[in-house]
Amino acid sequence: MKYTDFAACSAQFANIEAIDYFFAREMLQRGGDTLPTGSDEAIFCLLLALSAAQRAGNSCLSLTDIAETRWFEHAGQPDTGWQFGALDTLIQQATALSAAAPLNNKLILQDTRLYTARYWQFEQELVTQISQRCQPLTLTDRQQQQLKDVWPVLFSTVQSNTQEQDWQQVAVALCINRPFAMLSGGPGTGKTYTIARLLMALQVAWQGELSIVLTAPTGKAAQRLSESMDAALVQFSRSPALASYTAQLSQPAMTLHRLLGMPRWGINSRHSASNTIAADVIVVDESSMIDLALMTRLFRALAPHTRVILVGDPRQLPSVEAGNVLGDIIAAFGRSAQSGVDESTAAQLATLCPHLPALTRHTQQHPTPLVHFELKRAQRFGGQLAAVAAAINSGVVDGLWQQLGSADARQKDALNGVAQCAFNTIDAQFNAIVRDWFGGIAGAATLAEAMAQLQSVRWLTPFRQGEYGSEQLNSRIERLLTPGAAQRGIYRGRPVMITENHHGQRLYNGDVGLIWPDEQGVLKAWFAGAEHQYRSVPLMRLPRHETVYAMTIHKSQGSEFNRLMLLLPQAPSYHAAGIYTRELIYTGLTRAKEGALLVTSETILQQAVKHQQQRKTGLAERLRQAFE
């Protein structure tokens, strides 16, 4: 082979990693003489592209996309990189790879998509599991009557004169008998509010006999889900008709890794097809963050009767690892209740919610079942903040920058809606800005007050490294607020984020806490506990953690802050520039409940919003084919 080592390979091909080189070399060597003569370099580059594509979050390599295009070219060096051939040629090369006996089916060609066997199998399994859960259950007359009796406690049943549809009620009424369902919606549309009422309705219909599990991909998301459920249970407990069911719903949400029993190292989980999770219903919040491998492992560990409800916002950033599962599933089923329902579904809504406007009815059977329910109307997320988020999500930002007024970054409490600020302003006034945003944490009179201040504000950035990366920002802020003590890493008011799971301490990746003295003045790490209380962890028992005045946008998913600063600097490299997408900006901005300060330039914002993340997978197409 021409490229004898990684150094020689990277001199010719830009933006590849060592794993790409060694994967391509290994597959090529294993294929050996079974591959077409004289095609070594072309097949090697095809394998490089496959590895790079999966590393970028795609589950496969689309041969259609790379046909007759140049990849891996060094900037300003036209003789570098590789020019791929026509689609027919690529298909022949990929066919030879997938048919090579020495490769032992490690590579799979499906239509014009080339997979490693691992991701091909994940998609195949997930399609099978979902398609087996799409036949609605039949509600008995008794169950329907029980639901009708408690419906006025769960929702308002006053008939509206405006004929505006209540999509939260629609979702609950139509999800109640579906073994698989998806509840989607933007920030503030009441997803967890709706889930709480759906779970209570399920327990009422099945007389409290259902075992329900709440889960989310991160510790922070699980904590927020638990808090939302606890708040709903307080309301339910005041109703004689619902109080007896609250005990079956009173449980903390857990991370997916903990639910599956995933080890710190390795991929073999405690729960699998041979040891399924004991649950009748599983609710998975923040599902957009879940990658293909983890979602498949979850479904693999479910008993045949277990119902699954996926909850999330498909417009947010997809998972860090390969796949775009929530978005793909929604795309596959291609509709929600807003686009119309069949006769039996319309009849079910009319029976449970006769006070709601009737849904549009389809006279012909739709090829895919109705499993997607979208919440449209924001309950708490409105005004300019919602308008800017909607513009970013739609990709229409022409003139948006001129509508964003400038704000004084030193006065965070005056920040409402979305404003913009230049980096030179932040640099010139950095000390004053930091003190306004974070100075009150360590100076708070009580732990509760300090926690409230910490959870109300945050700085978000796309990067960990670099001048405006989270690591350097946290270091600068610490040195300013706590000179001397910051070097030791132990001081009153230090915000910390857990970076590795520790089941013994009930601390999980993404959990945020605060270093604060106890009644004897001993510094400990404090985290949110049950019923709005705080629990302490001795510092010597604290798992791996880091300071968290600033955090990456990826880490912020599942969190909410009253006000935030969203820093979007010039990308330091070609690879870093690829991070800037519409989904990144939307995700960061929608973490704010009241106000957000965009620190960037008009050019950076426009370029990022124009770049929409489109991961290449075969999941949506396979799901559609399963119902043809």
Salt bridges, closest charged atoms under 4 A:
ASP20 OD2 - ARG55 NH2 2.57
GLU26 OE2 - ARG30 NE 2.82
GLU41 OE2 - LYS2 NZ 3.93
ASP65 OD2 - LYS616 NZ 3.05
GLU123 OE1 - ARG622 NE 3.43
GLU125 OE2 - ARG300 NH2 2.65
GLU164 OE2 - ARG377 NE 3.11
ASP280 OD1 - HIS305 NE2 2.98
ASP313 OD1 - ARG315 NE 3.18
GLU343 OE1 - ARG361 NH1 2.69
GLU374 OE1 - LYS376 NZ 3.62
ASP408 OD1 - ARG410 NE 2.99
ASP413 OD1 - LYS412 NZ 3.61
GLU471 OE2 - ARG464 NH2 2.73
GLU478 OE2 - ARG494 NE 3.56
GLU500 OE1 - ARG264 NH2 2.77
ASP518 OD2 - LYS524 NZ 3.42
GLU546 OE2 - ARG464 NH1 3.27
GLU560 OE2 - ARG224 NH2 2.77
GLU560 OE2 - ARG380 NH2 2.50
GLU594 OE1 - ARG563 NH2 3.04
GLU621 OE1 - ARG113 NH1 3.03
